[in-house]
Every structure is written in structure tokens, then in C-alpha cells.
Amino acid sequence: MVSNLDSDPITELSLVRAVRRLAAAKTLCLAGSNVVEMETR
């Protein structure tokens, strides 16, 4: 399975995109909670 992933650029791209999407979502969540904290103070 590992060699399969290595030889498939499409799978690699989708994996990278998924990771980036997760990181972006995390950043958005953190920014959102920061804004909420500022508004409640």
C-alpha cells in the first residue's frame, strides 16, 4: 500500500490538500475563538 501511495501523485496531492485544509480550519477556529474572547471581555 505504501508503494502504491508513492507512485500515485493524485493521492499524494489529495493528502496534502486534506492536511492543508485541516490546518486552515484549525487556524480559522483559533481566530474565531480569539474574536469571541475579545467580544465577551
C-alpha positions in Angstrom: 0.0 0.0 0.0 2.8 2.4 0.8 4.5 1.9 -2.6 1.0 2.4 -4.2 0.7 5.8 -2.5 4.2 6.8 -3.6 3.6 6.0 -7.2 0.2 7.8 -7.2 0.7 11.6 -7.4 -3.1 12.2 -7.3 -3.4 10.5 -4.0 -0.4 12.5 -2.7 -1.9 15.7 -3.8 -5.2 15.0 -2.2 -3.5 14.1 1.0 -1.5 17.3 1.0 -4.7 19.3 0.3 -6.5 17.5 3.1 -3.7 18.3 5.5 -3.7 22.0 4.4 -7.5 22.1 4.7 -7.2 20.8 8.3 -4.6 23.3 9.2 -6.6 26.2 7.7 -9.7 25.0 9.6 -7.7 24.9 12.8 -6.4 28.4 12.2 -9.9 29.7 11.5 -11.2 28.1 14.7 -8.5 29.6 16.7 -9.0 33.0 15.2 -12.8 32.7 15.7 -12.4 31.8 19.4 -10.0 34.7 19.9 -12.6 37.1 18.4 -15.3 35.7 20.7 -13.0 36.2 23.7 -12.3 39.8 22.7 -16.0 40.5 22.3 -17.0 38.9 25.6 -14.4 41.0 27.6 
